[in-house]
C-alpha cells in the first residue's frame, strides 16, 4: 500500500504506548538489522524504566507513529555528546510501505534542531534509503560492537541533515583540519571523516534508543 493512501500521523509518545513499542523491539529480525540494541532487549522492566524517564527529558523529542489510531512505530530526537541525532523503529508488520520515510519527513519538519544526524548499520539498506530520501547524506563511517550480532560491525554509516551547516559544524570541531577525503553530493561539498578516533561514541550507541 502506498503512503499517499495511509493516514500517517505523529503524536507525542505517552506512557501507555510503551507496552506496544517494547514488543516491537523484541522482534529478532528487526533487532538484527538495528544491531545496536540493549544487551537484553527482552528486559521489559529495564525498557519501561528507561523510556519513562526519557519521556520527560527536555532534550528528547519522542513521537509515536500512528495510522488510523494504530501504533505502527516510533521516532525520536536525542542529544549525544552535544550532537542531535534521530532514531526510528517501524513494526515489522508494516515494513515495505514507505511509512518510515513519510514519518521521518514529517518529523524533520517539526524538529528544528540542525544539524541532525542519523546512524545506520552498513548492511541495513532499507534504513539507508529512508535517510537518503529524507535529505541525509553520508559523511563518514566507523566501527562499534553490536549486541544483537555479538560482533564488531565493520562499518557504521554516519549521515547528516542540513548540508549547509555541516561544514561549519565539523570545521569548528576539527579546527579546520580535515582528516580524510572530500567528495561532492548534489553540488555541495561534504567531508568524509574517519570516525575511528571517536569510537567511544560508537560504543555508547549500543545503549541508545
N, C-alpha and C positions, 0 to 999 in steps of 0.2 A: 504494500500500500504506500502511495506517495505521501510525503509530509504535507503537501498542499491540501490533502483531504483529511488530515489529522488536526484536531484542535489541541495543539501542544501549548501548555502554559507552564510558567514557573511561579512558584509562591514560596515565601519563607518557610524553611523546614520547621516542623513542630515536633515536640517530643513524641507525640502519638505516631509520627511517621517512622520512628527509629526501628520498631519491630520489623516492619516491611523492608526497610533499607538494609537492615542486618542480614536478612535472608538472602538478599541479592549477592552479598559478598561471600557467602558460603558456597557458591557455585564454583566447582573446581576448575572448569574450563575458563571461566571469566577470571578467576584468580590467577591462573597460569599466565594469561595474557597481560594482566595488570602487573604481575611479577613481584612488585614491591609491596608486599602485603604484611599485615601483622604476623608475628610468629605463630599465633594460633587464631586464625580467622573464625573459628567456631566458638570462641570465648565471648558469649553474649554479654556477660556481666561487664567485662572489660570494655566492650564496644559501647554499651549504654553509658557507662561512667564517662568515657572519653567524649562521646558526642553530646551528652547532656551539658558538659562544660563548654564545648565548642559553640553550642547554640547561643550562648550568652557572651561569647568572646567578641568584643567590638571590632577586632581586626579581621574577623572571619565573616564571609557572606555565604551562608548555606541556603541553597534553594532546592526545593523538591520539584521534579518534573512530573507533570500530570497530564493525562489525556482522558477526557470525559470523566474527570474525578477519580481516575485510576492512577495510582502511583507507578510510574514506569522507570524512575531513576532519580539521580541527584546530581547536582553540580555545585561547586563551591570555589570561592576565592580565599586564599590564606596567605600569610606572610612567613617566609623562612629566610633567615639571615638578611633581613632587610629588603628582600625581593618579593614581589607579588606573584603568586602562582595560582593556577587553576587546576582543578581535578574534576572528573565526572565519571559516572557509572550508570549504565543502562541495563535493566533487567534483560537477561539473555533471550527471553521470550519475544522481546521487541527489537532484537538486532536486525539489521538489514533494511530498515525502513526510513533511514535518514533522520531519526529522532535526535541522535547525539549532535549532528551538525546543526539542526534547527535550534535545539536548546542552547548550544554554545553561541550561536549568532545572537539569540535573544539576550543571553547572559552578558556578553561583552558590550552590548548596547546599554544595559542598565548598570554595569560595573565600570566606573570611570577611572579606576587605577591604571596607570600606564608608566613604564612598560609592564606588560603582564606575560608571564612565562608559562609554558606547558611542557611536561616531560612525558616521554613515551618510550617504551622498550623498542629496541631496534627491529624486532620481528612482529610487532603489533601494527601491521599495515593498515588495518581499519581505522585505528585511532589516529595514525599519522595522516590519513586522508581527511579525517574530520578537522584536524588542526589546520591543514593546508587550505581547505575550503573556507575556513573562517579567517584567513589572512595571516596565519602564523608562518614564519619562515625558519628553517633550521639554521642555527648559529653555532652549534658545537656538539660534542659527544663526550662521554666518559664511561666509567665502569662503577659498578656497585653490586653488593651481594643481594640477591633476590630470594626472600624467604620462600616464596611459592615454588621456586625451582631448586632451591638449595644449592645454587651455584652462583658464581660471579657472572653477571651479564656482560657480554662482550662490549656492548655499546648502548648508551642511553642517549637518545636524541634530545637535544635541547632546542626548544622553539620559542619564538618571541613575537608578540603582537605589538604593533606600533614601531615600524622600522625607523621612522624619523628620529625618535628619541633613543633608540637602541644604541646608536653610535655615541651619543653624548653620555649615556649611562655607562657604557663599557669603557670609554676613554677616561672617564672620571675615576673609575676603579683601577685602571691599569696605569694611570699616569701618562697616557699617550703612547705606551709601548704595546704594540700588537704582537702577541706571541705565536701567531700562526698565519696561514694563508688567508687571502681575501677572495671573495667571489661576488658576482653580481646577480641579484634577483630582482626582476621587474624594474630594471634600471636604477635600483637603489643599491648602494654599496653596503654590504653586510660583512661582518668579520666572523670567521670560523675560529673559535677558541679551543685550545687544548685544555680541557677542564680536569685533567688528571690531578693537577695540583689542588683541586678543590674536592677531592674525594671524600673529605669529611662531610660535605654537604650531601653527597650521594648516599653515604651511609645513613644519613638522617632521613632520607626519602623513604626508607622501608617502614618508618614509623609514622608516615604522614597519613592523609586521609585514605 
